[in-house]
Amino acid sequence: METVKGVRLLVIGTGGTIASAKTERGYKAQLGISEILDIAGVKRHNSLTIDCWDLLNIDSTLIQPEDWTKIGKAVYESIPEYDGIVITHGTDTIAYTSSALSFILRNLPIPVVLTGSMLPITEPNSDAPENLKTAIRFAMEGTPGVYVAFRNKVMLGTRVSKVHSIGLNAFQSINYPDIAYLKGDKIIFQHRIQPPLGETIFDPALDPKVAYLRLTPGLSPETFLAVEKTVHGIVLEGYGAGGIPYRGRDLLTAVSIVASKKPVLMTTQALYGGVDLTRYEVGRRALEAGVIPAGDMTKEAALTKLMWAMGHTRNLEEIREIMKRNIAMELSSQLL
């Protein structure tokens, strides 16, 4: 692997498939980071120092918002000692974690790169070694920010979604170009982002009481109102460019009632393009009902950003303004 002189990296383990081995009840996260790196053939030498930290060791299905805070704190406290940080993570919720970290940690002076694998490191033909190589090699470049490295690609943390449940090329960058890719031992940049301004901020305030509902034909107002009673905010995943049905089952009126007192954010079931509530009449009705458009944010960024916004304020207009503001390149300006 091509190296940069005198680089010191930290690899933080949180579990996931990459750390799994077979048990009687199926694969379970149980390997430590040092063992994972050894199996992957990652070499330490005079010009590359790698320290290991086993922070968690769980299936990423079990990851909770409190874990984002724990991971964020570990990163923040480690920044002065390292040139880059790699986080190994399960694939099912890695995009939620990368998005959450992008809001919790701002103006990062170093790269924070999340990676994992679709096949355990202990299995033949595992994708773990190559994904680790990509993550470590990119972390050595020193480009600040939160990223996900997978299948030789490096993607921005707030733009990543898992698009395949078993395929090795399981992640895509949504509505945003890939940052870089690994070719041999070289990182080839495709998109450069502006370096951060100001001091690093650790801002872990989150309100996890947010529901994510998918709009489907037949979704009743009663169901929506029942969910609303248990949460402080709702992300409603709509169709296409966005809109709320009012024929047959008048969900629009129920949404209007809720949106007058709690944030209702609308995203889309379509991977690409985003929400534009000015495009159709049903969308304009949603805007008039008080729905907040999510623009072209991924579902993961929309959910974690709303949790983060509500961790700072319960004022509806203030939340609306935060959701419209581009904080971590999660939102394209043309859809604001």
N, C-alpha and C positions, 0 to 999 in steps of 0.2 A: 504494500500500500504506500502510495506517495505521501510524504509527511511534510509538515510545516515545523520548523525548528522551535523547540522549547514549548510545545503546546501541552497544556494540562487540562484534561477533561474529567468530568464526574459523570458516571453512569448510575442513575437511580432506577431501581427495580420496583415495579408495582405488581408483578404477576402476569396473568394472562396466558394465552396459548404458548407464547415463546418460552415461558418458564414451566411448562407442563410436562408431566410424565404420566405413563399409564398407571392406573390403579384399578381395583376391582369394580369401582363405580364409574369408570371412565377417566378421561384426562383431567388432571387437577394441577393447579399451579403449586409448585413446591421447590423448584430449583432457585438457588441464589444467583445474583448477578455475576460473581466471579466465576462460578461454574459455567454459566451460560457463555461468557466470553471465552472461556477455555475451550468449550466444545465447538464454538464458532471459529476458533483459530485466530482470534484477535490478539495481536502481539503488542506487548509494551516494550519500549526501548528508550534510549537516551533522549530522543527528540519527541517522544510521546509518552506522557504519564497519564495513566487512567486509574482513578480511584472509584471504588464501588460502594454503593449504599443501598441496602435492602430495606426500603421504606415500608412497602406492603408486599404481600404475596397472595393475591386473590384473583379469582376469575373476574374479568372486567364487567360481567353482568352484575356483580355485587358492588361496583363503584357507586358512591353516593356523593352529593354535593359537598359534604363535609370532607371527603377525601380530596376534592379539588383544592380546598383550603390548605389541607395538610401538605399536599404536593407543592402548592404555590409557596408556602412558607419555607419548605425545604430548599426550593430553588432560590428564593430571595436571600436566604441566609448563606447560601453557598456561592453566590455571585462573586464576592471579592476574591475568592481563592482559585477561580477557574476561568479558562478561556472559552469554555463551552460546556453545555450540559446535555446529556442524552437521557431520555426516560423510556424504559421499556414498559409496555402497556398492552393489555388485551385489546383485540381489534373491535369488539362489539361496541365499546363506548369511548374509544380513543378520540373520535372526532368531537364528542362532548367535552372531554377533558382538555383537548387542545384549544377549543373555543373558550371554555371557561378560564383557562390560564391566560389567554390573550386579553381578557378583561381584568382579571385579578392582578396581573403583572404587566405594567405598562412602562414604556421607555427602557426596555431591557438593553443593557450594553453588550450582551453576548447572545449567541444562538442557544435556544432551548429546542431540542429536536426529539419528538416522540416517534417511537417505532415499535413494531411488534412482528408477529408472523401469523400466517394462516395454518402452518404446520408446526408442531412442537419442535424445539431444537433437538430433541432426542430422536426424532424420526428421520429415516433416510430421505434425501432430497428436500429437506426443510428449506423454506425460504428465509429462515431466521439469519443465517450468516450473511447473505447478501443485503438484507435490510439493515442489519447492524453496521455493515461496512458502509452503506450509503449514509446512514445517520452519523456515524463517527467521522467519516470523511467530510461531510458537510459542516459538522460542528467545528472542525478544524479550520474552516474558512473564516470564521469570526463574524459572520453576517448576523447582526442582532435580530431578535424576534422569536416568535413561536412557530414551529414548523412540524409537519409530519413527513417522515421519510418512509417510502414503501415502494417496492418493485422498481428500484433504481430512480424513482422520482422523489423530488422534494416539493412539498406543497405548503401553502400558507395555512396556519393553524385554524383560522376562522373560515376557511373556504373548502374544507375537506368533508366528504361524506363517504360512508361505506356503501358501495353499490353492488357488491356481490357477497353472498353468504359463505361461499366455499372457494371461489376462484382466487388464484394468487394475486392477480391484478385487481384487488378488492376495493381500491380507493381511487376517487377522482377529485380533482379540483373543480369546484362548481362556480361557474360565472366568473372565473379568474384564471389567468395563465399559471401553469406550473412555474415554480421558482427556478428549479435547476434539475439536472439529471446526472447520474454517475455513468461515465464512459471509461471503462477500464479502471484506472485509479484517479481519474481526473473528474472534478466537478465542473460541469458546463452550465453556466447561467443562461437562462432564457428570459428572466424578468428580474430587474433590479428594483428594490424598494428603497424609499428614502430612509436614511438613518434617523434614529429617534432624537428628539430634542428634550432637554431637561433631565432631571434626576429620576432614577428608577422609583416606581411607586408600587408598593404592595397594598392592594386594596381589596381585601377578601370578603367584603360585605355581600351576602347572598340571602335571598329569601327563596327557599326551595318549594314553597307552597304555590307552585304553578302547574296547572294541568295542560296536557297536550292532547287535543281532540282532533280526530280526522272527520271531515265532513263527508258523509255518505248519503245516498238517497234513502230517505226514511228516518234520518236522525231527528228525533223529536225535540220540541222546545222543553218538554218536561225533563228529558235526560240532561240537556244543557243546563237548565236551572238547578237540577239536583247536584251536578258537578260543581257549579259555581258556589254553592253553599260551603264547600269544603276547602276552597282555595282562595288565594289573594289575586290571582291573575290567570288568564287562559290564552294559550296559543291555539288558534283554530286553523287547521290545515285544509285549505279550500281547494277548489278546482281551478286549473288553468290560471288566468290572470286575476282571479278572485271574484267573489260574490257570495251572497247568502240567500238561500231559497225562502220564498214567502208564499208560494202556492202550495195548497194541500196541507202542508204543515208549516205554520208561520214561525220559522226559526228566527227570522229577521227581527220580529218584535221582542222575542226573548233576548237576543243579542243586544238590542238597543237598551233594554232595561239594565242589563249587566254592565254594558259599556259606559253607562252614565255614572257608575260608581267604582268600577274596577277595570284595569286594562284588558282589552281583548285584542290580541295581535293576530293578524291574518298572514299566513304563509301559504305556499302552494304545494300540491302533490306532484307537480312537474319539477324535474330536477333542474332544468335550465330556464332562464328568462326572468323569473321572479314574478312578483305581484304588481299589478297596475290597476288600482281600483277606479281609475278614471276612464278606463277603456270601454266598459260595458255598463248598461243601465243597472244591472244587478250589483256591480261593483260600486257605482255611485251611491246606490241606496245603502250599501255597507258603510261607506264613508260618512254619509249623513247620520247613520246610526251610531257613529263614534268609534268604529273599528280603526285600529292603527295598522297601516300597511307595513309589511316586513321587507318590502323591496325585493332585492335578490339575495337576501341572506339564506344560508342553508338552514335546515330545520334545527340543526345542532346549535348554530350561532344564535338563531332567533330565541330558542328556549333559554340558553345560558345567559344571553344578554338581558332578557326580561327578568330572570332571577337576580342578576347583578343590579339592574336598574332599581328593582323593588327592594333590594337590600340597602339602597340609599335614600329612598323616599317612597311614601305611599300617596303622594299628591299626584293625581291623575295627569294633569297637564305637564308636570315636571317629568313624569315617566314618558309621556308622549314625546317630549323634546329629546330625552335621552335616546329613545328608540330611533328617532330620525337622524341622530348625529352619528357620523362615521367615526368610531373610536379605535378599532383595530383592523381597519381595511376589510371589515365584514360586509360592507354595503357600498354599492356603486352609486355615485352622485346623481346619475341621470334618473334614478328611480326614487330619489328623495322627495 
